[in-house]
C-alpha cells in the first residue's frame, strides 16, 4: 500500500525508527509497537480510503484479529483531502473522527525579536528530565502510574532517536529551566517531522516556541537531503497560527478514527 498522506508517512517514519513494525496487507497497514502496547497510535490500522457503507464489520474484524485484547479502536485513513467517509459506519465502529491539518515548509521566516532565553539542543540527563516535567505542566499529571510510565516511555524513545542520530530536541531555557521545547526527526526520504511543540503555561506569548522551532529547523536544513519540514496541528488550536507565521503552509488534512475504550 502506497501512502499518500504526509502526516501518516512521517508518523510511520517516526514509529519505525523507534522499533515499531509495519505490515502491508494490501488495502491496509497494520502498525504494532511491541515495546509500548498501550500506545493507541503506535498500535493501529491504516486504511487506504475512508469507511463506506458496510465496511464497519470488516474493519472491526481486522482490528480484533490483530489486537484481540485491546479495548480501544484506532484507524488511520490515508488521503490528503480530509474525507472521513460514511458517518453511519463511524457509529457502528464506535469511533469519532478527528481531522488535523498537515503543514509544510521548505524554509522558515523570522518572526519578532529574539526571546530572552537560552535556546539550545538538549544533551544532558537533567535537560531530558525536564522534557517530562514540561509535558506534565502542559497536559496535567496522569491520574495513575500507567499514564506516567507511558509519558516516560515516550520521552525515553525520543531521546533514543536523537542519540541514534535521527533527530534533535531543541529547548528554550530561562535560568536553566526548560520553558519550551520541540523535537525534529528525519530519515533518508527528505522529510523532517516536528513533534511535541510545547511551552510552559507560565512562559507563553514570549516567542519561545517560535525560537525552538526555528533553532531545530536551522540545524535540520543544513544537510542538503532535507527538503521539507512537516508539522501536524489541530486546526482549532491557537498554535496553528504560530506555525503559519513561521512560514508553514496548509498542505493537506489527516484523518484519524478513534475511541479510547
N, C-alpha and C positions, 0 to 999 in steps of 0.2 A: 504494500500500500504506500503510495507516494503522498507525502503530507504537504498540503498547500499552505497551511496556516503558519506564519512566522512565530506566533505565540506558542503553538504546540511544538514546532520544530525546535525552538530554543528551550522549552520545558523539557523535552526529551533529551536534548543535548546535556542539560544540567544533570538530569536523573541518571543517564548512562555514565557520565563522568564520575558520578558518585556511587556507582555499583549497581544501579537498577538494571533489570533485564526486560527487554522489549521483544515481543514475539509477534511476527506478522501472520495473521490468519486470513489474509486476502481482503475482506471488506472491513476488517477492524484489526487494531493492535491491542495486545494485552501487555500492560505495564505492571511489573512487580518490583517491589523494593523489599527484599527479604530481611534486610537489616532494620527496617522500620515498618512493620506490618500495620501499625496504626495510622500511618500517613495516607490519608484518603487520596490525595493527588500524586501519590507515588505508587498506588495500587488501584488501577482503574482501567477501563476500556476506552479506546479512542476509535470512534466510528467515522467512516468516510463521508457520511451525509447525515442530516438530522432525521429523527424518527418520523416515519409516515404511518398511516393507518395500518394497524395490525403488527407493528414492529415491537411493541412493548413486551410481548411474551418471549420473543426471540432474544431481545436484549437482556431481559431478566435471566433467562436460562443460561445465556452465555456468561453473565456475570457470576451467577451462583455456581457454575461449573468450575470457575477459576478461584473464586473466593467464597467457599461454602460457609464459612463461619462469620463472614462479615455482616454486621447489622446495618451498615450504611450502603448507599449506592452512589457510584461516581462514574459518569460517562462524559468523555470529551466528544465534541462534534467538530470535525475538520471543516475548513472553509474560511472565507475571508469576509463574507457579507453579513454575518451575524444571524443567519437563518436558524431558528430554533425548532422548526418542524411542527408537527401536529400536537397541539397542546392537550388534546384528549389522551394522547399517548404518555405525556408527562404525568397526568393524573394516574394512569394505570401503572406507571413505573414508580409513582410516589416521589417524584423529584421536582425541583424548582430550577428554572433556567436562570443562569447568570451570564450576562453579555458584557465583556470588558473590551476596552479599546487598546489596540496594539499600536504603539507609536514608534517611529523610526527616525534616525538622523545619521548623516554621514560626517557631520561635524557639529559642534555646539557653539553658541554665541555667548558673549559676556552679558551679564545681567546685574548691573549695580556695582557698588563698591565692594572691595574685598571685606569679608566679615572679620570681626575681632576674635579670631580663633586660630589655633594651630591645626592646619589641615595636612594629614599625612596618611600613609598606608600603615595598617596595623601589622605589627611583628611580634609583640611581647605577649606573654601569658595574661598579664593584668589587663591589657587592652582588649583581648578576646573575651575575658570575663565580663568586661563592661558592655560588650555587644549583647550578652544575655540580659544584663541589667537594663539596658536601653529598651530591649524588646518588652520586658515586663512593665517598664514605665509607660510605654506607648499603648500596650494592649491589655494590661492588667495581669496580676498574679494568677496563675492557674488555681482552680479550686481543689485540685488533687495532685498527688505525686506523679500520676501518669502524664498530666499536662506539662509539668515541669520537665520531666525526663524527655518528653517529645521535643520541647524547645531546646534542651541541652544537646540532643542528638542532631538537631538541625544546625545549630551553631558549630558544633564539632565537625559536621560534614562540610560546611562552608570553609572552615579553617583548613581542613584536609585538602580541599580543592585548591585553595590558594597556595598551600605549601607544596602541592604537586605541580605547580606552575600553570594551572588552568585559569587563574584569575587573581584578583586582588580585592581587598576591602579597604575602603577609604573612610577615615573618620575625622570629624571636626572636634577638637579638644579645647575646652576652656578651663584653664588651671589644671590641666592633665585629667579632666573629666570628659568622657566621651558624651557629646551632646547631640551628635548626628552621625549617621553612617550609611553606607551603601556598598553592596558588592557588585562586581562586574566580572563576567566569565565568558570565555570564548573557546572555540575549538578550531579546527582547520577549515571550517565552512566559510569563514569570512564574517560570521555574525558574532556579535558580543551582546550579552543579555545582562541588564541590570536586575538586581534582586534586593528586596528588603530595604528600600529607601525609608529612613526613619529619622525623626527629630524629637528629642525630649520635649514634652509639653511645656516645660518652663523656658525653653530656648527657641520657640518658634517665631517666625517672622523676623529673623535676623540674617537670612541668606545662607544659613549653614547647610541646608540640604542642597541648594544650588552649588555651593562650593565643593561638597564632596562628590557630586555627580560630575562636575567639570574636571576635578582632580583625577578621578578614576578614568574618565574618558580620554584625557590628555595622555595618560600613560598607555592606554589600550590602543590609541590611534597611531602611536609611534611605529609599530610594525606595519609594513605595507599590506599584510594579509588580512587586516581587519577593515572591512568595507562598510559595515552598517551596525549602528547601535540600536538595540531593541529594548523597549520598556513596555510593560503592560499595566494599565491603570483602570480603576473604576471610573466610568465616565461622569459619575455624580460626585466624585471626591475632589476637594479643592486642589489636591496635588497635581491633577492633570493640567491645571493652568500653569503651574510651575514648570512642568516638562515642556509645554508648548512655548513658554517664554525663553527656554534654553535652546530652542531650535528644533525640538521634536515635532513631527507632523503625524496627524492621524492617518494610519495606513490601512488598517483592517479591524475587524471585530472577531473576538474569540468567544466561543460558546461552551459553557460547562453546565451539565445537568447533574444535580447533586441532592442528596438528603443525608443528614448526619446520623440517622439511625436512632 
